[in-house]
Amino acid sequence: MKKRFSFLIALMLLCALFPVSRAETVKLTFWHSMSEGAGTLIDGYVKQFNETVGKKQGIEVEAVFQGQYAEAVSKMKNILFGKQYDVLPDVMQLDATGKVPYAAAETAYPIGAALQDHPDADLSVFLAPAMANWQLAGEQLGLPFATSTTVLYYNKTALEAAGFDAPKTLDDIGALSSLAADGVAVYASIPNTPLLANWLGQLGSDLVNRHNGTEGSATELACVENGALASFLTAWKNLYATGALVNQNSSGDEFAAGRQLLMTESTSKVASILKKIDGRFELGIAPYPQVSADSAAGATVSGSCLVMFDHGDERKNAAWTFLQYLTGAEIQADFAAKTGYLPANKGAAESEVWQALIREYPQYQVGLSQLAVTPDTMRSVTVGPAADFYYAIINDISDMLDQNLTAEETVELMVGDLGGMLEQYALANP
């Protein structure tokens, strides 16, 4: 009996010195939408997690590329519609088009619920605008991962040679019309949902009601009665009349080749654009252009977040561990430095990795600095019919220029098209 007691004591001491891992590894699935270089980084982070934190805690993550955001959201919606919840991942990278269906999912495990299970978590380490972008009706759905905003890319070499500084307003862009030549455009752009939300936000207006759909399902346009939409469309048409604006979507390839002098694009493109330019000219990056000198500065936060699904306590607790890892300062700093996405974790922005980057390439800092002066009231747009809404904006504003419609006629067109979509969605999703 004495020997048996001594053996038990020895076993207890051994277990204290070397914690026993889970009998079976908890296996998680992570859906992401990062391709090319960013996708390679994701695979590396998952491998690193599995070999360190995951190995220690008995967690193994499989990363699965599910196509671009729209494709991944479509797959998620089809699964939710068919109630095949077991097919859903544990963690998913989600953009704004997926916020509404995710929030309505029975198996969603939003951050608010996770905080009840993990009350010691400190979310103050994240930038407030980035966190706010992933809220819906007061619920924190996910944590920011690939955070971005829209800035103005410009051919600094060409503009300086002609005696111009980086343009600050649409009128400033119009003043560059003399630089347009055969095969060279000054600015090519057709506003879409996020771009239009930026300019309307500068004018103190939302695009749709309920604070751009972040406080409830949007049902109508919020930029008509206050005149903001008409004001922007008038400014846009005036810019087109100068000859500085080409009515087509901007192209990174055209810009990098020197055939387009300006483009509004996500900060996430900084690294790839620098690579495409390959030293042909000096890349300039400036804040998002203002509608006018009287409008506010700034642009909304965009990008993607990480959300979780509930597959039982063991898996969702493991998912929370993985989520903390990917949104931690170390990974955020590395991911931002190698892509152009903004470090949403404050610790990442203070890290030597990020500081060394902006010393060499100050262009990377512009988006983060812009975020600091963007009004808190500017929010990205969340609507149910996200994809159709996006393309309707492009088509209607393009038609205004191609068919020489007045700003007032275009407002009526957009009220019919966009307002009709919101009404139909509300009827189908009471």
C-alpha positions as CSV (number, residue, x, y, z in Angstrom):
1,M,0.0,0.0,0.0
2,K,2.9,2.3,0.9
3,K,4.6,1.6,-2.4
4,R,1.4,2.3,-4.3
5,F,1.0,5.6,-2.5
6,S,4.5,6.6,-3.3
7,F,4.0,5.7,-7.0
8,L,0.9,8.0,-7.1
9,I,2.8,10.8,-5.5
10,A,5.6,10.4,-8.0
11,L,3.1,10.3,-10.9
12,M,1.5,13.5,-9.7
13,L,4.8,15.3,-9.5
14,L,5.7,14.1,-13.0
15,C,2.5,15.5,-14.4
16,A,3.0,18.8,-12.7
17,L,6.5,19.1,-14.3
18,F,5.3,18.0,-17.7
19,P,1.6,18.9,-18.4
20,V,-0.3,16.1,-20.2
21,S,-1.5,17.2,-23.6
22,R,-5.0,16.4,-24.9
23,A,-5.6,12.7,-25.6
24,E,-6.6,13.7,-29.2
25,T,-5.6,16.7,-31.2
26,V,-8.3,19.3,-31.8
27,K,-8.5,19.8,-35.5
28,L,-9.7,23.1,-36.9
29,T,-10.5,24.4,-40.4
30,F,-9.6,27.9,-41.4
31,W,-11.2,29.4,-44.6
32,H,-9.3,32.3,-46.1
33,S,-9.4,34.4,-49.3
34,M,-5.8,35.4,-49.5
35,S,-4.1,34.4,-52.8
36,E,-0.6,34.8,-54.3
37,G,1.9,36.3,-51.8
38,A,-0.6,36.9,-49.1
39,G,-1.8,33.4,-49.4
40,T,1.7,32.1,-49.0
41,L,2.0,34.2,-45.8
42,I,-1.2,32.7,-44.4
43,D,0.1,29.2,-45.1
44,G,3.3,30.1,-43.2
45,Y,1.5,31.5,-40.2
46,V,-0.7,28.4,-39.9
47,K,2.3,26.2,-40.2
48,Q,4.1,28.2,-37.5
49,F,1.0,28.0,-35.2
50,N,0.8,24.3,-35.6
51,E,4.5,23.9,-34.7
52,T,4.4,26.2,-31.7
53,V,1.2,27.1,-29.9
54,G,-0.8,24.5,-31.5
55,K,1.6,21.7,-30.7
56,K,1.8,22.8,-27.1
57,Q,-2.0,23.0,-26.7
58,G,-3.0,20.1,-28.9
59,I,-4.5,22.1,-31.8
60,E,-3.9,21.6,-35.5
61,V,-5.3,24.0,-38.1
62,E,-5.8,23.3,-41.8
63,A,-5.9,26.4,-44.0
64,V,-8.2,26.2,-47.0
65,F,-8.3,28.8,-49.7
66,Q,-12.0,29.4,-50.7
67,G,-11.5,31.9,-53.5
68,Q,-12.0,35.6,-53.4
69,Y,-14.3,37.1,-50.7
70,A,-17.4,37.0,-52.8
71,E,-16.9,33.3,-53.6
72,A,-16.2,32.4,-49.9
73,V,-19.3,34.3,-48.8
74,S,-21.4,32.6,-51.4
75,K,-20.3,29.2,-50.2
76,M,-21.0,30.2,-46.6
77,K,-24.5,31.4,-47.5
78,N,-25.3,28.2,-49.4
79,I,-24.2,26.1,-46.5
80,L,-26.3,28.2,-44.1
81,F,-29.3,27.9,-46.4
82,G,-29.0,24.2,-46.5
83,K,-28.3,24.0,-42.7
84,Q,-25.3,21.9,-43.3
85,Y,-23.6,23.4,-40.3
86,D,-20.9,20.7,-39.9
87,V,-19.4,21.8,-43.2
88,L,-18.7,25.3,-41.9
89,P,-15.1,26.1,-40.8
90,D,-14.1,27.0,-37.3
91,V,-12.5,30.3,-38.4
92,M,-13.3,32.2,-41.5
93,Q,-11.8,35.4,-43.1
94,L,-14.8,37.6,-44.0
95,D,-15.3,40.9,-45.8
96,A,-18.2,43.3,-45.4
97,T,-20.4,41.4,-47.9
98,G,-20.6,38.5,-45.4
99,K,-21.5,40.5,-42.3
100,V,-25.3,40.2,-42.6
101,P,-25.5,36.4,-43.3
102,Y,-22.9,35.7,-40.7
103,A,-24.7,37.7,-38.0
104,A,-27.9,35.8,-38.8
105,A,-26.3,32.3,-38.7
106,E,-27.4,30.1,-35.9
107,T,-23.9,28.7,-35.5
108,A,-22.1,32.0,-35.5
109,Y,-19.7,32.5,-32.5
110,P,-19.3,36.3,-32.5
111,I,-16.7,38.1,-30.4
112,G,-19.3,39.2,-27.8
113,A,-20.1,35.6,-27.1
114,A,-16.4,34.7,-27.0
115,L,-15.7,37.4,-24.4
116,Q,-18.3,35.8,-22.1
117,D,-16.2,32.6,-22.3
118,H,-12.9,34.5,-22.1
119,P,-13.5,37.6,-20.0
120,D,-9.8,38.3,-19.5
121,A,-9.3,39.1,-23.2
122,D,-8.1,42.7,-23.9
123,L,-9.5,44.1,-27.1
124,S,-8.2,47.6,-26.4
125,V,-5.1,46.6,-28.3
126,F,-6.9,47.0,-31.6
127,L,-7.5,50.3,-33.5
128,A,-11.0,51.6,-32.7
129,P,-12.0,52.3,-36.3
130,A,-10.9,48.8,-37.4
131,M,-12.9,47.2,-34.6
132,A,-16.0,49.4,-35.4
133,N,-15.9,48.2,-39.0
134,W,-16.8,44.7,-37.9
135,Q,-19.8,45.6,-35.8
136,L,-23.4,45.1,-36.8
137,A,-26.3,46.4,-34.7
138,G,-24.0,46.8,-31.8
139,E,-22.6,43.2,-32.0
140,Q,-18.9,42.7,-32.5
141,L,-18.8,40.0,-35.1
142,G,-15.1,39.5,-35.6
143,L,-11.6,40.8,-35.1
144,P,-9.7,42.9,-37.7
145,F,-7.1,41.0,-39.7
146,A,-6.4,42.3,-43.2
147,T,-7.2,46.0,-42.5
148,S,-7.0,48.5,-45.2
149,T,-8.2,51.9,-46.4
150,T,-8.2,53.7,-49.8
151,V,-5.5,56.1,-50.7
152,L,-4.3,58.0,-53.8
153,Y,-1.4,56.4,-55.7
154,Y,0.4,58.9,-58.0
155,N,3.4,59.0,-60.4
156,K,5.5,61.3,-58.3
157,T,8.2,61.6,-60.9
158,A,5.8,62.7,-63.7
159,L,3.9,65.2,-61.5
160,E,7.1,66.8,-60.1
161,A,8.5,67.1,-63.5
162,A,5.4,69.1,-64.6
163,G,5.6,71.2,-61.4
164,F,2.6,69.7,-59.6
165,D,2.3,68.4,-56.0
166,A,0.0,65.5,-55.0
167,P,-3.6,66.5,-55.6
168,K,-5.8,67.0,-52.5
169,T,-9.2,67.5,-54.0
170,L,-11.2,66.6,-57.2
171,D,-10.5,70.1,-58.4
172,D,-6.8,69.6,-58.0
173,I,-7.1,66.4,-60.1
174,G,-8.9,68.4,-62.8
175,A,-6.0,70.9,-62.8
176,L,-3.8,68.1,-64.0
177,S,-5.7,67.7,-67.3
178,S,-2.8,69.2,-69.3
179,L,-0.8,66.1,-68.5
180,A,-3.3,63.9,-70.4
181,A,-1.8,62.8,-73.7
182,D,-2.1,60.0,-76.3
183,G,-1.7,56.8,-74.3
184,V,-1.5,58.6,-71.0
185,A,-4.5,59.2,-68.7
186,V,-4.4,61.4,-65.6
187,Y,-7.0,59.5,-63.6
188,A,-9.3,56.5,-64.4
189,S,-12.0,55.6,-62.0
190,I,-15.7,54.7,-61.7
191,P,-17.0,54.9,-58.1
192,N,-18.3,51.7,-56.5
193,T,-19.8,51.1,-53.0
194,P,-16.7,51.8,-50.9
195,L,-15.4,54.7,-53.0
196,L,-18.8,56.4,-53.0
197,A,-19.2,55.8,-49.3
198,N,-15.8,57.6,-48.8
199,W,-16.9,60.7,-50.7
200,L,-20.3,60.9,-49.2
201,G,-18.8,60.4,-45.8
202,Q,-16.6,63.4,-46.4
203,L,-19.8,65.4,-47.1
204,G,-21.2,64.3,-43.8
205,S,-23.6,61.7,-45.2
206,D,-24.1,58.0,-45.2
207,L,-24.9,56.1,-48.4
208,V,-27.7,54.1,-46.9
209,N,-29.7,54.5,-43.7
210,R,-29.1,53.0,-40.3
211,H,-25.6,54.3,-40.3
212,N,-24.6,52.7,-43.6
213,G,-26.3,49.5,-42.4
214,T,-24.1,49.0,-39.3
215,E,-27.0,49.5,-36.9
216,G,-29.5,47.4,-38.7
217,S,-30.5,46.2,-42.1
218,A,-30.5,49.2,-44.5
219,T,-33.8,49.9,-46.3
220,E,-33.2,53.1,-48.2
221,L,-30.6,55.6,-49.5
222,A,-29.6,58.2,-46.9
223,C,-27.8,60.6,-49.2
224,V,-30.7,62.0,-51.3
225,E,-32.8,64.3,-49.2
226,N,-29.6,65.9,-47.7
227,G,-28.3,66.6,-51.2
228,A,-25.0,64.8,-50.7
229,L,-25.4,62.4,-53.6
230,A,-26.3,65.2,-56.0
231,S,-23.3,67.3,-54.8
232,F,-20.9,64.5,-55.3
233,L,-22.3,63.6,-58.8
234,T,-22.0,67.3,-59.8
235,A,-18.4,67.4,-58.7
236,W,-17.7,64.1,-60.5
237,K,-19.2,65.3,-63.7
238,N,-17.3,68.5,-63.5
239,L,-14.1,66.5,-63.1
240,Y,-14.9,64.5,-66.2
241,A,-15.5,67.7,-68.2
242,T,-11.9,68.8,-67.6
243,G,-10.6,65.7,-69.5
244,A,-8.5,64.5,-66.5
245,L,-10.9,61.7,-65.7
246,V,-11.3,58.6,-67.8
247,N,-14.6,56.8,-67.2
248,Q,-13.2,53.3,-66.6
249,N,-11.9,51.4,-63.6
250,S,-8.3,52.0,-62.6
251,S,-5.7,49.5,-63.5
252,G,-2.6,48.7,-61.5
253,D,-0.8,47.5,-64.6
254,E,-1.6,50.7,-66.5
255,F,-0.5,52.8,-63.6
256,A,2.8,50.9,-63.1
257,A,3.5,51.2,-66.8
258,G,3.2,55.0,-66.6
259,R,0.1,55.1,-68.8
260,Q,-2.1,56.3,-65.9
261,L,-0.8,59.0,-63.5
262,L,-3.3,58.6,-60.6
263,M,-5.4,55.9,-59.1
264,T,-7.4,55.4,-56.0
265,E,-6.7,52.0,-54.6
266,S,-6.5,50.0,-51.3
267,T,-3.4,50.3,-49.1
268,S,-3.2,46.5,-49.4
269,K,-1.7,47.0,-52.9
270,V,1.4,49.0,-51.9
271,A,3.8,46.1,-52.0
272,S,2.5,44.7,-55.3
273,I,2.5,48.1,-57.0
274,L,6.0,48.8,-55.9
275,K,7.1,45.5,-57.4
276,K,5.2,46.2,-60.7
277,I,6.8,49.7,-61.0
278,D,10.2,48.1,-60.6
279,G,12.0,51.5,-60.3
280,R,10.6,53.0,-63.5
281,F,9.4,56.0,-61.5
282,E,9.0,57.1,-57.9
283,L,5.7,56.0,-56.3
284,G,3.9,58.7,-54.4
285,I,1.0,57.9,-52.0
286,A,-1.3,60.6,-50.7
287,P,-4.5,60.7,-48.6
288,Y,-7.7,59.9,-50.4
289,P,-8.8,62.9,-52.5
290,Q,-11.5,65.2,-51.0
291,V,-14.6,66.1,-52.9
292,S,-13.7,69.8,-52.2
293,A,-11.5,71.9,-49.9
294,D,-14.5,72.3,-47.6
295,S,-15.3,68.6,-47.2
296,A,-13.8,66.4,-44.5
297,A,-10.7,64.4,-45.1
298,G,-10.4,60.6,-44.8
299,A,-11.7,57.3,-46.1
300,T,-13.5,54.4,-44.5
301,V,-11.9,51.3,-43.2
302,S,-12.1,48.2,-45.4
303,G,-10.5,44.8,-45.7
304,S,-11.5,41.7,-43.8
305,C,-11.9,40.3,-40.3
306,L,-11.8,36.8,-38.7
307,V,-15.0,35.3,-37.4
308,M,-15.7,32.0,-35.7
309,F,-18.4,29.3,-35.8
310,D,-19.5,27.2,-32.9
311,H,-18.7,23.5,-33.3
312,G,-18.8,22.7,-29.5
313,D,-16.8,24.0,-26.6
314,E,-13.5,22.3,-27.3
315,R,-13.3,23.5,-30.9
316,K,-14.5,27.0,-30.3
317,N,-12.0,27.4,-27.5
318,A,-9.3,26.2,-29.8
319,A,-10.6,28.6,-32.5
320,W,-10.3,31.5,-30.0
321,T,-6.7,30.6,-29.4
322,F,-5.9,30.6,-33.1
323,L,-7.8,33.9,-33.6
324,Q,-5.6,35.5,-30.9
325,Y,-2.5,34.2,-32.6
326,L,-3.4,35.6,-36.1
327,T,-4.4,39.0,-34.7
328,G,-1.5,39.3,-32.3
329,A,1.1,42.0,-32.7
330,E,3.8,39.8,-34.2
331,I,1.7,38.3,-37.0
332,Q,0.0,41.6,-37.7
333,A,3.3,43.5,-38.0
334,D,4.7,40.9,-40.3
335,F,1.6,40.6,-42.5
336,A,1.3,44.4,-42.8
337,A,5.0,44.9,-43.6
338,K,4.8,42.3,-46.4
339,T,1.5,43.2,-48.0
340,G,0.5,46.9,-47.4
341,Y,-2.4,46.0,-45.1
342,L,-2.6,48.2,-42.1
343,P,-1.5,46.8,-38.7
344,A,-4.8,46.9,-36.8
345,N,-3.0,45.8,-33.6
346,K,-1.5,48.9,-31.9
347,G,1.5,46.8,-30.8
348,A,2.2,45.9,-34.4
349,A,2.4,49.6,-35.4
350,E,5.0,50.2,-32.6
351,S,7.1,47.2,-33.5
352,E,10.6,47.4,-35.0
353,V,9.4,45.5,-38.0
354,W,6.9,48.2,-39.0
355,Q,9.1,51.1,-37.9
356,A,11.9,49.8,-40.1
357,L,9.6,49.4,-43.0
358,I,8.2,53.0,-42.9
359,R,11.8,54.4,-42.5
360,E,12.6,52.8,-45.9
361,Y,9.2,53.1,-47.5
362,P,7.3,56.0,-46.0
363,Q,4.4,55.3,-48.4
364,Y,3.2,52.5,-46.1
365,Q,2.5,55.0,-43.3
366,V,0.0,57.2,-45.3
367,G,-2.9,54.8,-44.8
368,L,-2.4,54.5,-41.0
369,S,-2.0,58.3,-40.7
370,Q,-5.2,58.8,-42.7
371,L,-7.1,56.5,-40.5
372,A,-6.1,58.7,-37.5
373,V,-7.9,61.7,-39.0
374,T,-10.9,59.9,-40.6
375,P,-14.1,60.9,-38.7
376,D,-15.6,58.2,-36.5
377,T,-18.9,58.7,-38.3
378,M,-17.5,57.4,-41.6
379,R,-18.5,53.7,-41.8
380,S,-18.2,51.2,-44.6
381,V,-21.5,50.1,-46.2
382,T,-23.2,46.9,-45.2
383,V,-26.2,45.9,-47.3
384,G,-27.9,42.5,-48.0
385,P,-27.7,42.6,-51.8
386,A,-24.0,43.6,-51.6
387,A,-22.8,42.4,-55.0
388,D,-25.7,43.7,-57.0
389,F,-25.6,47.0,-55.2
390,Y,-21.8,47.4,-55.9
391,Y,-22.2,46.9,-59.7
392,A,-25.4,49.0,-59.9
393,I,-23.4,52.0,-58.5
394,I,-20.7,51.5,-61.1
395,N,-23.2,51.2,-63.9
396,D,-25.4,54.2,-63.0
397,I,-22.5,56.6,-62.4
398,S,-20.8,55.4,-65.6
399,D,-24.1,55.9,-67.5
400,M,-24.2,59.5,-66.2
401,L,-21.0,60.3,-68.0
402,D,-21.5,58.2,-71.1
403,Q,-25.1,59.4,-71.7
404,N,-24.6,62.9,-70.4
405,L,-27.2,62.6,-67.7
406,T,-27.6,65.5,-65.2
407,A,-26.8,64.9,-61.6
408,E,-30.5,65.1,-60.8
409,E,-31.4,62.5,-63.4
410,T,-28.7,60.2,-62.1
411,V,-30.0,60.6,-58.5
412,E,-33.4,59.4,-59.7
413,L,-31.8,56.5,-61.5
414,M,-29.9,55.4,-58.5
415,V,-32.9,55.8,-56.2
416,G,-34.8,53.5,-58.5
417,D,-32.0,50.9,-58.9
418,L,-30.4,50.9,-55.4
419,G,-33.5,51.8,-53.5
420,G,-35.4,49.0,-55.3
421,M,-32.8,46.4,-54.4
422,L,-33.0,47.4,-50.7
423,E,-36.8,47.2,-50.7
424,Q,-36.8,43.8,-52.4
425,Y,-34.2,42.5,-50.0
426,A,-36.2,43.8,-47.0
427,L,-39.3,42.1,-48.3
428,A,-37.5,38.8,-48.8
429,N,-35.8,39.0,-45.4
430,P,-38.3,40.4,-42.9
